Each structure stands twice: as C-alpha cells, then as structure tokens.
C-alpha cells in the first residue's frame, strides 16, 4: 500500500511474546520491516499507536495459538481494524489449539501451519510466503488503484466552505442512509463534508482522519445502537475533544442519536454526556434534523447545559457518574485498559482530593458493564475496633464482601483458631467467595493509608502480594480472576520496609496529576464559561494550579453562586475566604505531633518541637532548610506540596503558598 511505514504488523497474545519476537527478527533478517506493540513508549496512547501501526502496515501477520483462543479480545480487535481498512491478514498457526473464537473473522483465509517443530526452522518459509503476498498485493494496487471520489463544487449559499466531519458506522442502517442524506443536503448548502469513506485504499488513513477532524468546523457523530460500540468513532471523538481544548472550542461536537436513547459506553460518555443532543427516529424527521444542525453550525450551542438542580450542589467528594463536570484524563483510559485486561493489582496513587475515588468508581462501573462481580471497601468506614488487629480487620473485610455479594456465610462461620488470621481470610475467599462469583471479581480498596501505621500492616499487604504471586505460579487458579484496585496517597515504602512483601511495587500504578490548562478550559466550557477569557483562566491556574477540587469549587462558585471571579480571587487565601475551612485543615496538620513510624522514629530530645512539621515548613518557606523524606511524603500526600522529592518540593498552588507565608512567616 502506498505510503506504508512498515511491511508487517505482528498481532499476538502476551503469552506468545517470545515467539513474536523470534518471528520479527526472522522476517527482518529477510528484509521485511516489522512492527510490534513493544515499540510503544510508556508516554504514548496504546490504542492510538495500535491504530496507526495497523493502518500504516502493508500486511498483518497474526499468531494463532491456545493463548489467543482463551483470550482473543485484543487480537480480535486488531483483526477487525485490519479488515475494516482492507489490510491483508496472514495467519500463522503456532500450535494445534482450535480456532473457533476467531473463525468469523478469519473466514476462508488460509493459515500457515508451523505448529510442528521449532518456529525458527519455519522462518524462511514464513518470510517467503509473506514476501510473495506483498508482491501480489503491489501488482493489484498498480492495476486498480481507485481514485478518491471528487466532491462536486456547489455555490455555497450558506455554509461558506466550512468543513463538517460526519462520524458513522460503516454498513449499518439507518446510519448510512442518514449519512448520505446529510452529505447531500449540507453539501448543497455550501458545507464541505468529510467522512472516512472518501479515503482511497492505501492512504495513511489515520493521519488523514486526524487532520480532517482537527481542522473541521464541526463534528457530527451519528450514534446508533450499533455505532456506539465503534472503536473508530470513539477514537475520532477523543481526537476532536483534545482539539477543542486547544482550539477555543473547535471543532464543535453535535451528536445525533439515531433511533437510540440508551446509555453510551464510558469511552463515549466521557466526551458527549455534557453536550446537547439532536434526536432522529425516522426519515420523517430528516428535514427537522437538517434545520436544527444548520442552526447549530451557524450559531453553535454552548457546550455546557443549563445546570440541573442536582448539578448545582457543592462539588465535594467523588464526582457522580452522570455528572457533566467530570474531566477525563489520560489515566481514565489507562484504568479502562487495566480493568478490561484483568490486571492483578491496580494502584491508584494521588494526594487528597485529586480524584482517586472518582476514578475508582468509574473503573468499577466499567467492570459491572463487563459482567464482573464488584466489591468496594472504603477503609475510612472502618472503626478503631475493626482495625485494632489483623483478625478483626479480616473479619470486617470478609463481612463487607459477604454483604455486597449477598453471600450466606460470613467469616465468623468459617473461622478456625488453628489457622492464623491471614490463612483464615484466604480460606474464606477460596471456599466461600470465589465459588459464589461467576467469573471475574474486582475488589476495590479506597483510602488504604489508614492501614499503613498499623503494626500488622506488613502482614496484610504481604498477603495481597502473595495472591499476586500465586496468580503467576498457580495456572488455572481462582487468583487469576481476582483484580485488586488499591487507592492511597501516602508513600507506602515509608511503612513497608520489606519490599518483597509489598503489593505497591508490582501492580500497575496510576498517579493522578493536576488538571492541565486545556482541561481547566474544558471545565470552564462545561460550566457555561463563567470565566471571561484567557486572562481569568491564567489567574485561576496561578491560584489553584489545576488542583481538581479547587478548580471545580471555584468554577461552581462563579457559575452557580454568581460570585464575581475578581472578588473570589482577591479573598481566596484569606481566613474568611471561599477556602477557609480547606486551608485551616492544612494548618491543623502542621500543628500535629509526629506520627508513629513516620516522623520521628527515634525518641525526641528534650526541647524538640512538638510540631516538627510546622518547624520544618517554616524553615522551608524561609529557604533555610530542606524537608526530610518522611516530612515531604506526608505533606505531599495531604496535597499541600507538589514535586517528586524533597529536592524539588514547592507549595502546590498560589493559594497555599500565600496562606502559609501569612500564617507562618507573618507576611501580609
């Protein structure tokens, strides 16, 4: 295919990674350029890179094996992308497992069977067949390369040449009929209509789609019962959403519900739920839809809806699932990937009020949609008696599980004194919980910091780590179906000294960061632009630094309570300002004596400060001292400081710094 960056995309399951690498090395030794997902850097978007790599390949080689048959989701998705964009598929069978779960995609495509003997011995044969297929493909393209369809020039009575991209699902009805109607009528009104059907075979379609979407005046996604599951539409919406954040609200997104009123999947609802929809049920509404869209194209509706009563409440705690004010960050995509992949341990680390609980809630919501069983344990709800010993803790955790899963037997019913607390709790999971769960179990634990200072915490976290190890060593065990999501703020290594007993260095870790300026602009749009222009957004960023809770609280105050932003900004760090209670909590934190095991492990000398954090922070603000590791991690986990280490520590935002300087240094 013209413009291809590499010859072959290699599709495989993680269990076959060694064979995939062997295949790649062998093909490249024969002069064929290959691509594997190991090329993806940690900072890159995995799904986007997969799309780009498949689209820029001349052929997809898929390794068929028992691993693919057991869990074909990722490979199936790659095959569907290749099929949709006419990338030839070359299946290579590397073992004798049945292929029933991929039959509908492979169809009559013949595979090369190399299941007998060492894969390396078959490499010359694989390379030869791949090269001949690529040569045949090249001849076909030369003989019948289709020219891109030309859009007839029409005098623009109204659209003035504005580009409108229509997102739709191919081969779905009534989606395609509605696409053709809108393409015809909007085109006659002077709009330039783009959709992916206009791209000829062989073009670098991802790059072309990205450029068209970003440069469009508006995007019209056609949302039907079929199209809402389209990964291509989700990807295009994400591109449009990111472009809007950088281009002052362009392109406008005008969603059309095509005979569909149900809920949207999470990957779409993130971008669309806060927008105004256009409804279409049948052909009788064609003209009405056209008129509404033209009106919106000429005077695009504001992206934020009129605030309903339930959205006028103060933004405290977790953001509700249906809130139009939830800002999706890259970590949301990573959470969806981890939950879908059934990762063993998912670690959500972030300071107080950074969105840990909201992110975990969305991970659990996705798990429920995937028919997994879900348990949520909030350690803040446990009383002191429940956490005074490991036995009490495990009985409380098991009882909460039993209640949420509606089990008949509780830990007290199975507890044996001859076993220790760890073994009793594990036995309860194996004997009572797992048999009652059909498939996967997602156990989310929030605010586990409460457990860190407990004298037995290493035993508990060591048990969690052992389950992770059992998952790898005991093939086919129930532990393979368990995913633990752990939300915390404090640096775990301060409390768990034996790293071989810690789950915090083996899980997939997500760190929650402050909002970017683009995300703050997006949230301002959703609140109906209470801030006037870039200057006030700059001021808000200086005040709160993108801290999620402070950002939402400010915008809510201006949008709902109609407080002028200059007035809010002038008093934000004062004792009688909007954040007085929030700031006072930090002052109380600084006044506290050291925590056991965290601040001063050795007995304090006579005359030592009863509030070492206050003393350390005062010296730090004066530039006279450096925080210890434990002081830094304690203050950063509270949300007061930012930075990766004491060396680059700084107050998290302008409000915090001014408040601390006034109270600790006497600044005005």
Secondary structure by P-SEA (a helix, b strand, c coil): cccccccbbbbbcccaaaaaaaaaaaaaaabbbbbccccccccccaaaaaaaaaaaccbbbbbbcccccccaaaaaaaaaaaaaaccbbbbbbcccccccccccccccbbbbbccccccccaaaaaaaaaaaaaaaaaaaaaacccccccccccccccccbbbbbbbbbcccaaaaaaaaaaaaaaaaaccccccccccccccaaaaaaaaaaaaccbbbbbccccccccaaaaaaaaaaaaaaaacccccbbbbbbcccccccccccccccccbbbbbbccccaaaaaaaaaaaaaacccccccccccccccccccccccccccccccaaaaaaaaaaaacccbbbbbbcccccaaaaaaaaaaaaaaabbbbbbbccccccccccccaaaaaaaaaaaaaaaacccccccccccccccaaaaaaaaaacccccccccbbbbbbccccccccccaaaaaaaaaaaaaaaaacccccccccbbbbbbbcccccccccccccccccccbbbbbbcccaaaaaaaaaaaccccccaaaaaaaaaacccaaaaaaaaaaaaacccccaaaaaaccccccccaaaaaaaaaaaaaccccccccccccccccccccaaaaaaaaaaaccccccaaaaaaaaaacccccccccccccccaaaaaaaaaaacccc
